[in-house]
Amino acid sequence: MGSVAEKARFYLERAAPQLREFEEKDIFNKDEIRSLVTKRSDFEHLVLSPGTKPSDFLSYVQWERSMDRLRAKRCKRLKIRGSNTRPSEARVFGIFERAVMKHPGYIPLWIAYLDFAAEIKATKRWRRVITKAIRMHPRSAVLWTMAGRNAAVHGDMERARAYFLRGCRFCTGEVSLWVEYARCEMEWLARIEAKKGGKGVRRGVNPMEAIKATEGTEIEGDHIALDDSDEDDELDGDELILPDPDAGEKKKKPVFDAEATRKLEQSPALSGAIPMAIFDIAKKQPFYAAAACEAFFDMFATFGHVACQSKITQHVLSAMEESFPKSACTASCFIRQPLIGVDVNTPEFPKALRESLARLRKAYAEQAEEKKALAGKIVGWASKMLEMESLDPAIRTVLEATKKGLEAELAQQEKQA
């Protein structure tokens, strides 16, 4: 194909069968179809022109999806059957493919492509796209994070760890991927503890057996095979699964005996060893600083329901006190530590708050270089606490007084500056 007009005509003709369906089933009238073709033609000429931008492709996709939503609403209102969303999805996939071929260096375009594939549950397409995207942008922490989290959400922790390990080898200049890897491991620990308590386990299944099924494999190194083949994971329809006539006579050997069960229950992985190891390796990276440690601390603090959480946060805080003793980030984490995992509606909260305020007075008095930064951090923390509607009135009064005092200190320091 040569000119832009010829290419546009080619892509417009591919949508003709669906337009005929719209007319035959009275989903759109002739004037609306004519307007639709004109708008699509404008978009095709725009994205096929030499000076096209990534935003042009995204606008085209947005318009196609809005048109399909309108089609679905009309079919529902008019009770029209036999019209589905697959032609529109295929057309959107085609637009995205042309977009990433035209602008392969624009990461938000790849992310939009992946989000669309995930939204319509096109799992195989998603895996092929993430493979291409990572090969094109191996130093993008966002893409590695999406790959790892997608695998973890689908229950494949082996693949998730492999993605994160490979990504951490490339992304040594920013902390975000390392924090997300540790978050993924904390979520895994939370699921394991839930299964220990019998939550999320089918009736009649031993919780420890469910945990064994989760930990059935181990990772060797950080190798990951990026497969972009189109082969289906399921068996072909022509393949038959033949029953085993001797299946009932075989006595299967148990995969986990008593010794293996004891070792699994005492596994360091269940006591937070993996998240702490991720943090320890992050300490050797170029991005290691007080702010990076605080990012780890804040993430670990959100998992108050995990048994080993206090041990992990103390590990991070000890490293911060050793490496950055005068930093406002260290002081902020030290002040907030007693309240981690404590519900505001429990009797333990006032005592923990008293300890935090005592630490605040001590840290603020000892802070010399970054007093203003520490005050700003505590004001933000107190503001978030005050947003809770279930907060006790007496505790709210204490927090408001603390916040006002720090704000007055900040205003005075700004005047002096």
C-alpha positions in Angstrom: 0.0 0.0 0.0 1.2 3.4 -0.9 -0.7 6.6 0.1 -2.4 7.4 3.4 -5.8 7.3 1.7 -5.3 3.8 0.3 -4.2 2.5 3.8 -7.2 4.2 5.4 -9.5 2.7 2.9 -8.0 -0.7 3.6 -8.7 -0.5 7.3 -12.2 1.0 6.8 -13.2 -1.9 4.5 -12.3 -4.4 7.2 -15.0 -2.9 9.4 -17.7 -3.1 6.7 -19.3 -6.4 7.9 -20.1 -4.9 11.3 -21.6 -1.8 9.7 -23.9 -4.0 7.6 -24.9 -5.8 10.8 -25.8 -2.4 12.5 -28.0 -1.6 9.5 -29.7 -5.0 9.3 -30.5 -5.1 13.0 -31.5 -1.4 13.2 -28.9 -0.8 15.9 -27.9 2.4 14.2 -29.8 4.2 11.4 -28.2 5.2 8.0 -27.3 8.7 9.1 -25.6 7.5 12.2 -23.7 4.9 10.3 -22.6 7.5 7.8 -21.4 9.7 10.7 -19.6 6.8 12.2 -17.8 6.0 9.0 -16.8 9.7 8.6 -15.4 9.8 12.2 -13.5 6.6 11.7 -12.1 7.8 8.4 -10.8 10.9 10.1 -9.1 8.9 12.8 -7.6 6.5 10.3 -6.1 9.4 8.2 -4.9 11.0 11.5 -3.0 7.9 12.8 -1.7 7.0 9.4 -0.2 10.4 8.7 3.6 10.9 9.1 3.3 13.3 12.1 1.0 11.2 14.2 1.3 11.2 18.0 0.7 8.5 20.6 -2.3 10.5 21.9 -3.9 10.2 18.5 -4.0 6.4 18.9 -5.3 6.7 22.4 -8.1 9.0 21.3 -9.0 6.6 18.5 -9.2 3.7 21.0 -11.3 5.8 23.4 -13.7 6.6 20.6 -14.0 3.0 19.4 -14.7 1.8 23.0 -17.4 4.5 23.5 -19.0 3.5 20.3 -19.1 -0.1 21.4 -20.6 0.8 24.7 -23.4 2.7 22.9 -24.0 -0.4 20.7 -24.3 -2.6 23.8 -26.8 -0.2 25.5 -28.9 0.0 22.4 -28.9 -3.8 22.0 -30.0 -4.1 25.6 -32.7 -1.5 25.3 -34.1 -2.9 22.0 -33.6 -6.5 23.1 -31.4 -7.3 20.1 -29.5 -10.6 20.3 -26.6 -11.9 18.3 -24.5 -8.7 18.4 -21.4 -9.1 20.5 -18.3 -7.0 21.4 -15.7 -9.2 19.7 -15.4 -7.2 16.4 -14.8 -4.0 18.4 -12.3 -5.7 20.7 -10.4 -7.1 17.7 -10.4 -3.6 16.1 -9.1 -2.0 19.3 -6.3 -4.7 19.5 -5.4 -3.8 15.9 -5.2 -0.1 16.7 -3.0 -0.8 19.7 -0.7 -3.1 17.6 -0.2 -0.4 15.1 0.3 2.2 17.9 3.1 0.3 19.6 4.7 -0.5 16.2 4.6 3.2 15.4 5.7 4.5 18.8 7.5 1.6 20.5 9.4 3.9 22.9 6.2 5.4 24.5 5.6 3.4 27.7 2.1 4.7 28.5 0.9 3.3 25.2 2.1 -0.2 26.2 0.5 0.3 29.6 -2.8 1.2 28.0 -2.6 -1.8 25.8 -2.0 -4.1 28.8 -4.8 -2.5 30.8 -7.2 -3.1 27.9 -6.1 -6.8 27.5 -6.5 -7.3 31.3 -9.9 -5.6 31.4 -11.4 -8.0 28.8 -9.5 -11.0 30.3 -7.4 -11.7 27.2 -4.7 -13.6 29.2 -2.7 -15.0 26.4 -2.6 -11.7 24.5 -1.6 -9.9 27.8 1.4 -12.3 28.2 2.5 -11.7 24.6 2.3 -8.0 24.9 4.1 -7.8 28.3 6.9 -9.9 26.7 7.3 -7.5 23.8 7.1 -4.5 26.1 9.7 -5.8 28.5 12.1 -6.7 25.7 11.7 -3.2 24.4 12.0 -1.5 27.8 14.0 -3.8 30.1 14.7 -0.9 32.5 11.0 0.1 33.1 10.1 -0.7 36.7 6.4 -0.2 35.9 6.4 -3.0 33.3 8.3 -5.4 35.5 5.9 -4.6 38.3 2.8 -5.2 36.1 4.3 -8.6 35.0 5.1 -9.7 38.5 1.8 -8.6 40.0 -0.3 -10.2 37.2 1.4 -13.5 37.8 0.9 -13.3 41.6 -2.8 -12.4 41.2 -3.3 -15.5 39.1 -1.6 -17.6 41.8 1.7 -18.3 40.0 4.2 -17.1 42.6 7.1 -18.9 40.9 6.6 -16.8 37.7 6.0 -13.7 39.8 9.2 -14.1 41.7 11.1 -14.8 38.5 9.7 -11.6 36.9 10.6 -9.5 40.0 14.1 -11.0 40.3 14.9 -10.4 36.7 13.5 -6.9 36.9 15.5 -6.0 40.0 18.7 -6.9 38.1 17.8 -4.2 35.5 16.2 -1.6 37.7 18.9 -0.7 40.2 18.4 3.0 40.0 14.9 3.3 41.6 13.3 1.8 44.6 9.7 1.3 43.3 10.2 -2.1 41.8 12.0 -3.4 44.9 9.2 -2.1 47.1 6.6 -3.8 44.9 8.5 -7.1 45.1 8.5 -6.9 48.9 4.8 -6.0 48.8 4.0 -9.1 46.7 5.9 -11.3 49.2 3.9 -9.7 52.1 0.7 -10.4 50.3 1.8 -14.0 49.8 2.5 -14.3 53.6 -1.0 -12.8 54.3 -2.6 -15.5 52.1 -0.6 -18.2 53.8 -1.6 -17.1 57.2 -5.2 -16.9 56.1 -5.0 -20.5 54.9 -3.4 -21.5 58.2 -6.5 -20.1 59.9 -8.8 -22.0 57.5 -9.8 -18.9 55.5 -10.0 -19.4 51.7 -9.7 -23.2 52.1 -12.4 -25.6 50.9 -14.3 -27.5 53.6 -12.6 -30.7 54.5 -9.2 -29.6 53.4 -6.4 -29.4 55.9 -5.0 -25.8 56.0 -1.4 -27.1 56.0 -2.2 -29.1 52.9 -3.4 -25.9 51.2 -0.1 -24.2 52.1 1.9 -27.1 50.8 0.1 -26.8 47.5 1.1 -23.1 47.4 4.8 -24.0 48.0 5.1 -26.9 45.7 8.0 -25.5 43.7 11.2 -23.6 44.2 13.0 -21.1 42.1 16.4 -21.8 40.8 18.2 -18.5 40.2 16.2 -15.7 38.5 15.9 -17.1 35.0 12.7 -16.6 33.2 11.8 -17.8 29.7 10.0 -15.1 27.8 7.8 -17.1 25.5 5.8 -15.3 22.8 4.3 -18.3 21.1 0.6 -18.3 20.3 0.0 -21.9 21.5 -2.9 -22.5 23.8 -2.3 -23.8 27.3 -5.2 -26.2 27.0 -5.2 -29.5 25.2 -6.4 -29.6 21.7 -10.0 -30.8 21.1 -8.7 -33.9 19.2 -6.6 -35.1 22.1 -8.2 -37.6 24.3 -7.4 -38.2 28.0 -7.6 -41.9 28.5 -8.4 -43.3 32.0 -5.8 -45.5 33.7 -7.3 -48.9 34.4 -4.8 -49.6 37.2 -5.4 -46.2 38.9 -7.5 -47.7 41.7 -4.8 -50.4 42.5 -1.9 -48.0 42.8 -1.0 -46.8 46.3 0.3 -43.2 45.9 3.2 -42.2 48.1 2.4 -39.0 50.1 4.2 -36.0 48.7 4.7 -34.5 52.2 5.5 -36.8 55.1 5.6 -35.7 58.7 9.2 -34.5 58.4 8.4 -32.3 55.4 5.4 -30.9 57.2 7.6 -29.9 60.2 10.2 -28.3 58.0 7.5 -26.3 56.1 6.0 -25.0 59.4 9.4 -23.9 60.5 10.4 -22.4 57.1 12.2 -19.1 57.3 10.0 -17.9 54.4 6.9 -18.0 56.7 8.7 -15.8 59.2 9.4 -12.9 56.8 12.8 -13.9 55.6 12.1 -13.1 51.9 10.9 -9.5 52.4 13.8 -8.8 54.8 16.2 -10.3 52.2 14.8 -8.0 49.5 15.4 -5.0 51.8 18.9 -6.2 52.7 19.9 -6.5 49.0 18.3 -3.1 48.3 20.7 -1.6 50.8 23.5 -2.4 48.3 21.9 -0.6 45.4 22.6 3.0 44.2 19.1 4.2 45.2 19.6 3.3 48.9 18.8 6.4 51.0 16.6 7.4 53.9 13.6 8.0 51.6 14.0 4.6 50.1 14.0 3.0 53.5 10.9 5.0 54.5 9.1 3.7 51.3 9.9 0.1 52.5 8.7 0.9 56.1 5.5 2.5 54.9 4.7 -0.5 52.7 5.4 -3.0 55.5 3.3 -0.9 57.9 0.2 -1.6 55.9 0.4 -5.3 56.7 -0.5 -5.1 60.4 -2.4 -8.4 60.2 0.7 -10.4 59.2 2.3 -12.0 62.3 5.9 -11.2 61.3 5.2 -7.6 60.3 6.6 -6.1 63.6 9.8 -8.1 63.1 10.2 -6.8 59.5 9.5 -3.2 60.4 11.9 -3.3 63.3 14.5 -4.7 60.9 14.0 -1.8 58.5 14.1 0.8 61.4 17.3 -0.7 62.8 19.0 -0.3 59.4 17.7 3.3 59.2 19.0 4.2 62.7 22.4 2.7 61.7 22.7 4.3 58.3 20.8 7.6 58.7 20.5 8.4 62.4 19.9 12.1 61.9 17.4 11.9 59.0 13.8 13.1 59.3 12.7 9.9 57.6 14.2 7.8 60.3 12.6 9.9 63.0 9.2 9.8 61.3 9.3 6.0 61.2 10.5 5.8 64.8 7.6 7.9 65.9 5.0 6.0 64.0 6.2 2.5 64.9 4.1 1.9 68.1 0.9 2.5 66.2 1.5 0.0 63.4 -1.1 -2.7 63.4 -3.1 -1.2 66.2 -6.8 -0.5 65.5 -8.0 2.9 66.5 -11.1 1.4 68.1 -9.2 -0.9 70.5 -8.1 -0.1 74.1 -4.5 -0.5 73.1 -4.6 2.5 70.8 -4.4 5.3 73.4 -1.4 3.6 75.0 0.3 3.3 71.6 -0.5 6.9 70.8 1.0 8.0 74.1 4.2 6.2 73.2 4.3 7.8 69.8 3.8 11.3 71.2 6.6 10.7 73.7 8.9 9.6 70.8 7.8 12.7 68.9 8.9 15.0 71.7 12.2 13.2 72.0 13.0 13.1 68.3 11.9 16.7 67.7 14.1 17.9 70.5 17.1 15.9 69.1 16.5 16.9 65.5 18.7 19.8 64.4 19.2 19.6 60.6 15.8 18.4 59.3 13.4 19.7 62.0 11.2 21.3 59.4 11.0 18.2 57.3 10.1 16.1 60.3 7.3 18.5 61.3 5.9 18.3 57.8 5.9 14.5 57.9 4.1 14.4 61.3 1.5 17.0 60.2 0.7 14.8 57.2 0.5 11.7 59.3 -1.8 13.4 61.9 -4.0 14.7 59.1 -4.6 11.2 57.8 -5.4 10.0 61.3 -7.9 12.8 61.8 -9.8 11.8 58.6 -11.0 8.6 60.4 -14.6 9.1 61.4 -14.5 6.4 64.1 -11.7 8.2 66.0 -12.4 8.8 69.7 -13.2 12.5 70.5 -10.5 12.7 73.2 -7.9 11.2 70.9 -9.0 13.6 68.1 -8.5 16.5 70.4 -4.9 15.4 71.2 -4.1 14.9 67.6 -5.5 18.3 66.6 -3.5 20.0 69.3 -0.3 18.2 68.2 -1.0 19.1 64.6 -1.7 22.8 65.4 1.5 23.0 67.5 3.6 21.6 64.6 2.0 23.9 62.1 2.8 26.9 64.3 6.4 25.7 64.4 6.5 25.4 60.6 5.0 28.9 60.2 7.5 30.4 62.6 10.5 28.7 60.8 9.2 30.0 57.5 9.1 33.6 58.8 12.6 33.2 60.2 13.8 31.9 56.8 
